[in-house]
Amino acid sequence: MAPAMRWVRFNLVGVAGFAVQMLTLAAVTRWLGVRPSVAVVVAVLVAVSHNFVWHERVTWPGQRRDGRLRRWLSFNLSNGLISVVTNVIVTTLIVAATGAPLLVANAMAVVMASVVNFLVSDRYVFTGAA
């Protein structure tokens, strides 16, 4: 698959994952009363798990089944760590500096992390893609 098409698919999965993240963030802060920094971590981890499943099916299809656990661990350690760190730090800084709503600040953080996450996924996590 051409890199440009892979980038498009990555972002389509990312948009769906972003929706999952925003819904999770809203739910755990509003309904469960979880403080924002912890809620961001929970929401990111839920979205990362969602995205892994769809990236294997859509963005990097043709992966061998026997490497799935390694890829899942690599994806969570790389994209998960990049996303959690970026989301918590950037979201917190934007809210503190501007008073922006939590969901708006978190959306900005997601955009910042997306390019790095794609490069790491393409070059290291899903290297066996067809």
N, C-alpha and C positions, 0 to 999 in steps of 0.2 A: 504494500500500500504506500502511496506517495506520502512524504512527510506532511504536506499541506493538508491532505485529507485526514491524516492521523490527528493533526492539530485541531481540525474542525470537530472530529469525533470526541477528542479529549475534552474540548470545551462544551460540547453538548451533554456529555456525561457530567461534567462539572456543574453545568447549570442545574441539572436535576439534583446533584449532590448538594448544591447551594440551597435549593428549596428545602431539602431534607434538613440541612443544617439550620436554616432560619426557623423552620417549624419546631425543631427540637429546642433551639435556643429560647424561642418564645414560650414554649410549653414548660420547660424546666424552670424558667425564671418566674413566669406568671402563675402557674398552677402548683408548682412544688416549692416555690420560694427560695430556690437555690441562688446564691449570690452570683453575680455576673461572671467573675473570673472562672469559677468552677463550672458554671453553665456553658461557657465558651468551650472549655476542654471537652465536656461531655458531647456537645453538639458537633464539634470537629471530629471526634472519634466515631460517632455514628455516621457522619458523612463520609469519612475515609473508608469505612467498611462497605457502605453502599457503593462508593465509586470503584473500589477494587473489583467487586462482582461485575459491574457493568463494563469496566475497562477490559476485563478478560473476555467478555462476550462481544464488545463493539469496537473498542479502540485498538486492542492488540489481539485479534482473534487467532485461533490456531495454536494456542499455547498447549504444551504437553501437560497432561493431568498430573504426572508424577512430580512436576516442579511447582505445583500450586502452593504447597505449604511454604516453600522457600520464597516464592513471589509474594505471598500474603504477608509474611514476616518482613521482607524487604520493603514492601509498599507501606506497611504500617510504620516501620522504623524510619523510613525516609520521608515520604509524603505526610505521614501522621505527625512526625516530629516537626518538620518544616511548617506544617499547617498549624499545629498547636502553638508553637513558639511565636510564629508570625501573628496568628489571630489574637492570642492573649496580649502580647506586647503592643501591637499596633492598635487593637481595639481599645485597650486601656488608655493608651496615650491620646488617641483621638477624642475619646469621651472626656478625659481630664482637661485637655487643652481647649476643646471647642464646646463642650457640653452637648455634642451631637447625640441623637438617640442611639442606644446600644445596637440596634439592628443595622442602622446606617453605617456606624463605625465598623461593625463587623463585616459588612459587605465590602468596604474599602480594603480591609485586611485580606479578604479572600482574593480579591483581584491582584494584590501585591504578591501573594504566594503562588499564583497559578502558573506563571512562566517557569519558575524554578521547579515546581512539582512536575511539569511536563518533561522538562529536560532530564530530570533524575529518573522518571519513569521510563522514558524512551531509551535512555542510554544504559541504565543499570538494572531496572526491575524486570522489564518485559523484553529482555534481549533475545528470547527464543521465538519472538513473534514471526508469523508467516508473512 
